[in-house]
Amino acid sequence: MTPGARIQAAIEVIAEIEDRHRPAAEALKDWGRMHRFAGAGDRAAIGNLVFDVLRRRNSLAARMEDGRPRTLVLAAAADLLGLDANGLAGSVDVPHGPGPLGEAEKAGLARKLDGTAAPWIAGDYPEWLHPAFTRVFGDRAAEEGAALAVRAPIDLRVNALRSSREKVARALARFSPQETPLSPVGLRIAPPQGLGRSPNVESDPAHERGLFEVQDEGSQLAALLADTRPGMQVADICAGAGGKTLALAAAMGNKGQIYAHDADATRLKPIFARLTRAAARNVQVIGAHEPERLDAHAGKLDRVVVDAPCTGTGAWRRHPDAKWRLKPQALERRLEEQRLVLDRASTLVKPGGRLVYITCSVLAEENGDQIAGFLARHPGFQALPWAEVWRASLGVDVPASAGADSHGLLLTPARHGTDGFYVCIMERGE
């Protein structure tokens, strides 16, 4: 496909997403099914265009003074290809392309946003979330939002049960992995430039042998801050596909016991193959239909990890369409789910044990507010100083840029280069 045909395809996909309110991944998959002539490189280029539009929809629309799919894709394409209006004109006025540029489009492509743009425009987040962003970030709201609107790298967690960071780096040398700045078990592959394809590292033999898992550095740090140790009794009660369960098993050296549970059987299904591949042998999976097996461990567990259901505002780099589909009602539902799972988790922790609350959200409502409410309901728990836990579990000083509230740690892409993650460690009194 020509660049112009790819641009036209992206316009069609964006229109499909907006008109039918569909998730981007589904719309792209359906487009590929109906256009089987498109090769893997074409599909990757179209996907890059679509996701970059969704990451920067507000700022692109403001720059172009037009929010229609065609105009948004043209602006994103010019940026990705490094072209001005004249350069882009030759790519789009071709057969199967979107057609010649209009004068307003040319003017928009030449325009730059200035410092007077509203924070939710410059930061590319929904306007209704501006009070929440300002509450957390103050006058840095636009900067933090913009950092959530760029492409994320591919982060890998080296599986200490099977390999080392040095060995995995050698196995993946053709992708030029670098050590993650904060996680001692992570490697990072930079995102592609322009319309290039990200490497499919999960098809690599090293992944098939269980030497690593794809996991954002922030998620790796959250699992490390649980400070699980060999011989402990641990529960991961929102285990999902098992990413943090696998990290906990590696930290424990397969010694002790982990109970992995999720209330959603579909989300839990992939965990079985992943456990086998990773050689994680100290995990019992508790199905969605048998929560009573968790209740049998009430008051007996050293660590209970709650990777809580949340809005996912911290993962917008990877799921940019989610920020435009998020509604206030969805936030309220998540807050109620978090309250319920925290209360349930508290019954499992033994005296002196820890409850570790994690979200991939940057919103105070889901983070510090949720913890404050929990501590008020459960005065037998106290939030531990996260910096002390960091030093004890990672063995290094905390990053100078660390953000926090009165209870926990907030990681963000602007400050730490990670996805947005919140971690609070609470201890049950003796």
C-alpha positions in Angstrom: 0.0 0.0 0.0 1.1 3.5 -0.7 1.5 6.0 2.1 -1.7 7.7 0.8 -3.6 4.5 0.9 -2.5 3.9 4.5 -3.6 7.3 5.5 -7.0 6.8 3.9 -7.4 3.5 5.7 -6.6 5.2 9.0 -9.2 7.8 8.3 -11.8 5.0 7.7 -10.8 3.3 10.9 -11.0 6.5 13.0 -14.5 7.2 11.5 -15.6 3.7 12.4 -14.4 4.2 16.0 -16.1 7.5 16.4 -19.4 6.6 14.6 -19.9 3.3 16.2 -18.1 3.9 19.5 -15.9 0.8 19.0 -12.6 -0.1 20.7 -9.7 0.7 18.4 -8.3 -2.8 18.5 -11.6 -4.3 17.3 -12.0 -1.7 14.5 -8.4 -2.3 13.3 -8.9 -6.1 13.3 -12.1 -5.8 11.3 -10.5 -3.5 8.8 -7.7 -6.0 8.3 -10.2 -8.9 7.9 -12.0 -7.0 5.1 -8.7 -5.9 3.4 -6.6 -9.1 3.3 -4.3 -7.7 0.7 -2.8 -5.4 3.3 0.5 -6.8 4.5 1.8 -6.8 8.1 3.8 -3.6 7.5 0.6 -1.9 6.1 -1.4 -3.0 9.1 1.3 -1.8 11.5 1.5 1.6 9.8 -2.3 2.1 9.8 -2.4 1.1 13.5 0.3 3.6 14.4 -1.6 6.3 12.7 -4.9 5.4 14.4 -3.3 5.2 17.9 -1.4 8.4 17.5 -4.6 10.2 16.5 -6.3 8.8 19.6 -3.3 9.7 21.8 -3.3 13.3 20.7 -6.9 14.0 19.5 -7.4 17.2 21.5 -4.1 18.9 20.4 -4.4 17.8 16.8 -8.0 19.1 16.6 -7.0 22.4 18.1 -4.0 22.8 15.8 -6.1 22.0 12.7 -9.2 23.8 14.0 -11.1 20.8 12.9 -11.8 17.5 14.7 -13.0 15.4 11.7 -11.3 12.0 11.1 -9.7 13.1 7.9 -8.1 16.2 9.4 -6.9 14.4 12.5 -5.2 11.7 10.5 -3.6 14.1 8.1 -2.0 16.0 11.0 -0.8 12.8 12.7 0.6 11.5 9.4 2.5 14.7 8.8 4.1 14.5 12.2 4.9 10.8 11.9 6.4 11.1 8.4 8.2 14.3 9.2 6.5 16.2 6.4 5.2 19.7 5.9 2.1 20.5 4.0 3.9 20.5 0.6 5.5 17.1 1.4 2.3 15.5 2.6 0.4 16.8 -0.5 2.3 14.5 -2.8 1.5 11.5 -0.6 -2.3 12.0 -0.3 -3.3 13.2 -3.8 -2.9 9.7 -5.3 -5.2 6.8 -6.3 -6.8 5.2 -3.1 -5.5 8.2 -1.1 -7.7 10.8 0.7 -7.3 13.4 -2.1 -5.7 16.8 -2.3 -5.3 19.0 0.7 -7.6 22.0 1.2 -6.3 25.4 2.0 -7.6 25.2 5.6 -5.8 21.8 6.0 -2.5 23.3 4.7 -2.9 26.2 7.2 -3.5 23.8 10.0 -0.5 21.7 9.2 1.7 24.8 9.4 0.1 25.9 12.7 1.7 25.2 16.1 0.0 25.2 19.4 1.1 28.1 21.6 1.3 28.4 25.4 -2.3 29.7 25.6 -3.8 26.3 24.9 -6.0 24.9 27.7 -4.3 22.2 29.8 -6.6 19.5 28.6 -5.8 20.5 25.0 -2.0 20.6 25.5 -2.2 17.5 27.7 -4.6 15.6 25.5 -7.0 14.4 28.2 -10.8 14.7 28.5 -11.9 18.1 29.7 -14.2 16.7 32.4 -11.1 15.1 34.1 -9.3 18.5 34.3 -10.2 19.1 38.0 -9.0 15.6 38.9 -5.7 16.1 37.0 -5.2 19.6 38.5 -5.8 18.1 42.0 -3.0 15.5 41.5 -0.5 17.5 39.4 -1.3 21.1 39.9 0.2 23.3 37.2 2.0 20.2 35.8 -1.4 18.7 34.6 -0.7 19.5 30.9 2.9 18.1 31.1 1.7 14.9 32.8 -1.2 14.4 30.4 1.2 14.9 27.4 3.5 12.3 28.7 0.5 9.9 28.8 -0.1 10.7 25.1 3.2 9.4 23.6 4.1 6.0 22.5 5.3 3.6 25.2 8.4 1.5 25.0 8.3 -2.3 25.3 9.3 -3.2 28.8 10.3 -6.8 29.7 10.6 -8.4 33.1 13.4 -11.0 33.2 12.2 -14.2 34.8 14.7 -15.0 37.5 13.4 -18.5 37.7 14.9 -19.3 34.3 17.4 -16.6 33.3 19.2 -13.4 34.1 19.0 -9.8 32.7 22.4 -10.3 30.9 21.4 -13.5 29.2 18.0 -12.1 28.0 19.7 -8.9 26.8 22.1 -11.1 24.7 19.2 -13.2 23.3 17.4 -10.0 22.2 20.4 -8.0 21.1 19.0 -7.4 17.7 16.3 -5.2 19.4 18.9 -3.2 21.3 17.4 -3.6 24.8 18.6 -1.4 27.6 18.3 -1.9 31.3 15.3 -0.2 32.9 16.4 2.7 35.1 14.5 1.7 38.2 13.5 -2.0 38.1 16.5 -4.4 38.7 14.8 -7.1 36.6 13.7 -5.1 33.6 14.8 -4.4 30.0 13.4 -1.8 27.7 13.1 -1.7 23.9 12.5 1.8 22.5 9.3 2.4 20.5 9.7 2.6 16.7 9.9 5.9 14.9 7.5 7.0 12.3 5.3 4.3 10.9 7.7 1.5 11.9 6.6 -1.7 13.5 7.3 -2.7 17.1 9.1 -6.0 17.4 6.9 -9.0 18.3 9.0 -10.1 21.2 6.4 -12.6 22.3 7.1 -14.7 19.2 10.8 -14.9 20.1 12.2 -18.3 21.3 13.4 -16.7 24.5 9.8 -15.8 25.4 8.6 -19.3 24.5 11.2 -20.7 26.9 9.9 -18.5 29.6 12.9 -16.3 30.0 10.9 -13.0 30.1 7.5 -11.5 30.2 6.3 -8.3 28.7 5.5 -6.0 31.7 5.8 -2.3 32.1 8.5 -1.2 34.5 5.9 0.4 36.8 4.1 -2.9 37.1 7.4 -4.6 37.9 8.1 -2.1 40.6 4.6 -2.5 42.1 5.2 -6.3 42.4 8.7 -5.7 43.9 7.2 -3.3 46.5 5.0 -6.2 47.7 8.3 -7.4 49.2 7.3 -11.1 48.9 10.0 -13.5 50.2 10.7 -17.2 50.0 8.5 -19.2 52.2 5.7 -16.7 52.5 2.0 -17.3 52.1 0.7 -14.8 49.6 -2.6 -14.1 47.7 -3.0 -12.2 44.5 -6.7 -11.7 44.5 -7.1 -9.7 41.3 -4.7 -11.8 39.4 -6.1 -11.4 35.9 -3.8 -13.0 33.3 -1.1 -13.4 36.0 1.5 -10.8 35.2 2.1 -9.8 38.9 1.6 -13.4 40.1 4.5 -14.5 37.9 6.6 -11.6 39.3 5.8 -12.6 42.9 6.7 -16.2 42.2 10.0 -15.2 40.8 10.7 -13.0 43.8 9.9 -15.9 46.1 12.2 -18.3 44.2 9.3 -20.8 44.0 9.3 -21.2 47.8 6.2 -20.6 49.8 2.7 -20.4 48.3 0.8 -18.0 46.1 -3.0 -18.2 45.8 -4.0 -16.5 42.5 -7.6 -15.6 42.1 -9.8 -13.4 40.0 -13.6 -12.9 40.0 -13.5 -12.9 36.1 -12.9 -16.4 34.8 -12.1 -15.0 31.3 -9.4 -12.8 32.5 -7.9 -15.6 34.6 -7.8 -18.1 31.7 -4.3 -17.2 30.3 -2.6 -17.7 33.6 -2.2 -21.5 33.3 -0.1 -21.5 30.2 2.0 -18.6 31.5 2.7 -20.4 34.8 3.9 -23.4 32.9 6.1 -21.4 30.6 7.7 -19.5 33.5 8.3 -22.6 35.6 6.3 -21.0 38.5 5.5 -24.0 40.6 4.4 -22.4 43.9 1.1 -21.0 42.6 -2.4 -22.4 43.2 -5.0 -20.9 40.9 -8.4 -20.4 42.6 -11.1 -20.1 40.1 -13.7 -17.4 39.9 -16.4 -19.9 40.9 -14.6 -21.0 44.1 -14.0 -17.9 46.3 -14.6 -20.0 49.4 -11.1 -21.4 48.9 -9.7 -17.9 49.6 -11.9 -17.6 52.7 -10.1 -20.7 54.1 -7.0 -18.6 54.5 -8.6 -15.7 56.4 -6.2 -14.1 58.8 -3.3 -16.3 57.7 -1.5 -14.6 54.8 1.8 -12.7 54.9 0.9 -10.6 51.9 -2.3 -9.9 50.1 -1.9 -8.1 46.7 -4.8 -6.2 45.3 -4.2 -5.1 41.7 -7.5 -3.3 41.8 -9.9 -2.8 39.0 -9.5 0.8 37.9 -10.1 3.4 35.1 -6.7 2.6 33.6 -5.8 6.3 33.3 -2.1 5.4 33.9 -2.1 3.1 30.9 -3.3 5.6 28.3 0.0 5.4 26.4 -0.9 1.8 25.5 -4.7 2.1 25.3 -5.3 5.6 24.1 -8.9 5.1 23.0 -9.8 4.2 26.6 -9.4 7.8 27.8 -12.1 9.1 25.4 -14.4 6.2 26.3 -14.1 6.8 30.0 -17.2 8.4 31.6 -17.9 9.6 35.2 -20.3 6.7 35.7 -17.5 4.2 35.0 -15.3 5.9 37.6 -18.0 5.6 40.2 -18.4 1.9 39.4 -14.7 1.3 39.8 -14.6 3.1 43.1 -17.3 0.8 44.5 -15.5 -2.3 43.2 -12.2 -1.1 44.8 -14.0 -0.6 48.2 -15.4 -4.1 48.0 -12.2 -5.8 47.1 -10.1 -3.9 49.7 -12.6 -4.9 52.4 -12.5 -8.5 51.2 -8.7 -8.5 51.1 -8.3 -7.2 54.6 -9.9 -10.4 56.1 -7.1 -12.5 54.6 -4.1 -10.6 56.1 -2.6 -12.1 59.3 -1.4 -9.8 62.2 1.8 -8.3 61.1 1.1 -9.1 57.4 0.7 -6.6 54.6 -2.0 -5.5 52.2 -0.6 -4.1 49.0 -3.0 -1.9 47.0 -2.1 -1.2 43.4 -3.8 0.7 40.6 -2.8 1.7 37.1 -4.5 5.0 37.7 -3.3 8.5 38.4 -6.6 9.7 39.9 -6.6 10.6 43.6 -10.2 9.3 43.8 -8.9 5.8 43.1 -5.7 6.1 45.0 -5.2 8.2 48.1 -8.9 8.8 48.7 -9.6 5.1 48.4 -6.9 4.3 51.0 -8.0 7.1 53.4 -11.5 5.5 53.3 -10.2 2.0 53.9 -8.0 3.1 56.8 -11.0 4.9 58.4 -13.1 1.7 58.1 -10.2 -0.6 59.2 -8.3 1.2 62.0 -6.3 -2.0 62.6 -4.3 -1.3 59.4 -1.7 1.5 58.9 0.0 2.7 55.7 3.8 2.1 55.8 6.2 4.7 54.6 6.6 3.7 51.0 10.2 5.0 50.7 11.3 2.7 53.5 9.7 -0.3 51.8 11.4 0.8 48.5 14.8 0.8 50.1 14.2 -2.6 51.8 12.7 -4.4 48.8 14.8 -2.8 46.0 18.0 -2.1 48.0 18.4 1.4 46.5 17.4 4.9 47.3 14.1 6.2 46.0 14.2 8.3 42.8 14.5 12.0 43.4 11.4 12.6 41.1 9.1 10.3 43.1 5.6 11.5 43.5 3.5 10.5 46.5 0.5 11.4 48.6 0.2 10.9 52.3 -0.2 7.2 51.9 1.5 5.8 48.8 3.7 6.2 45.7 2.6 7.5 42.4 4.7 6.6 39.3 4.1 8.5 36.1 5.6 8.6 32.6 6.6 12.2 32.9 8.5 11.6 36.1 9.7 8.1 35.9 9.2 6.9 32.3 6.8 4.2 33.4 3.1 3.8 33.0 1.0 5.5 35.7 0.9 3.3 38.8 -0.1 3.9 42.4 1.2 1.6 45.2 0.3 1.7 48.9 1.6 -0.8 51.4 -0.5 -1.3 54.6 0.3 -3.4 57.6 -2.2 -5.1 59.9 -1.4 -4.5 63.6 -0.4 -7.4 65.8 
